[in-house]
Amino acid sequence: MERVKRLAAEHEVLIISKTSCCLCYAVNVLLRELGVSPLVYELDQDPDARDMEKALVRLQGCHTPPVPAIFIAGDLVGSTNEVMSLHLSGELNRMLKPFKVVQEN
């Protein structure tokens, strides 16, 4: 759990992902199109990721590792459903505004 919390605290926008996950890819593309540069942490590229997967299960209260897991400003936003709901309501853009690489006028 500590690794997940540390990564989330150290990076403004974090996506915990798997390279083979199309939803992870879609969320990454969406965030980049909204002007942020998230850190993408690929679980399947880390031989010690099992503890991180267990931590994500505990954080999100589900039975399988929920990827993508998106953190903004150290807080868990959720997975694809939550991010897309926030995006459709306009709330995601507001949440990301302080972290945009190129600020809007």
N, C-alpha and C positions, 0 to 999 in steps of 0.2 A: 504494500500500500504506500510505503514511503517513497518509492521510486516514482510512482504515478503522481503523487502530490508534489514532489520536488520538480519533476518535469513541467507540470502544470504551472507551478509558481515561477519557474525560470523563463517561461515563454508566454508571450502575450496571447497567442492563438496556437493551440496544439490539437493535432488530429492523431489519435492512436488508431493505427490502420493495419491492414494486411495487404500485401502487394496484389493478391489475387481477387480482392474484393471490389466489385464494380461500384457499389454504393460509396465505398471509401474514396474511390477515384472521383466520383461525381461530386461529393462534398468538397473535396480538395479543389476541383475546378470552380465550383460555385464561390468558395471563399476567395480564391485568387481573382475571379471576375469582379468580386465586390471590393477588391483593392487591398487585400491583406496578403501577407506572406506567412502562412502557418508553418510551424515545424511539423513535419509528418514523421511520426515514429512508427516504423514498420515492425510489428510484433514478430512476423515470420523471419525477420532478418536478425533477431536477437536470440541466441541459444538459451538465455536465461529468462525468457519472456513469460514462462508459466506463472511466476508469482504476480506479474503484472496482469495477466489474464484473470487470475483469481481476485485480484484487487478490483478490477473493473466489474466483475460479477457482483461483488459485495457493494460497490458504489451504486450500481444501477439496479440492484435487486432482481437480477434475472438468472437464468440457469446456464446460459451459454455466453461466452465472451462477446459483448456487444461492440462490434466495430462497424462503422467508425464510432469512436468516443471523442467528442469535441469539447474542448475546454477553452473558455475565453476569460482572460484576466484571472486565471487560477481556479475558476469555477466550472464544474461540469455542467455543460448545457444539455448534453444528451447524445442521442444517436441521430440517424438520418431523419426520422419522423419529426423529432423536436426541432432540428435545424430547419427543415423545410417548412414547418408550421410558422416558425419565427420569421423566415424569409418571406413567406406569403403575406404575413401581417405587417411587414415593414420593420418589425422589431429587431431582426438580425442586423440590418444595416445600421441601426442606431447603436447597437451593442458593439459593432466593429469599428465605428467611426474613429475612436481614439487610436486605433491600431493600423489605420490605412497607410500604405506606403506613400500614396499621392493623395493629399487632402483635397476634398471637394471645395469648390468656391462658394 
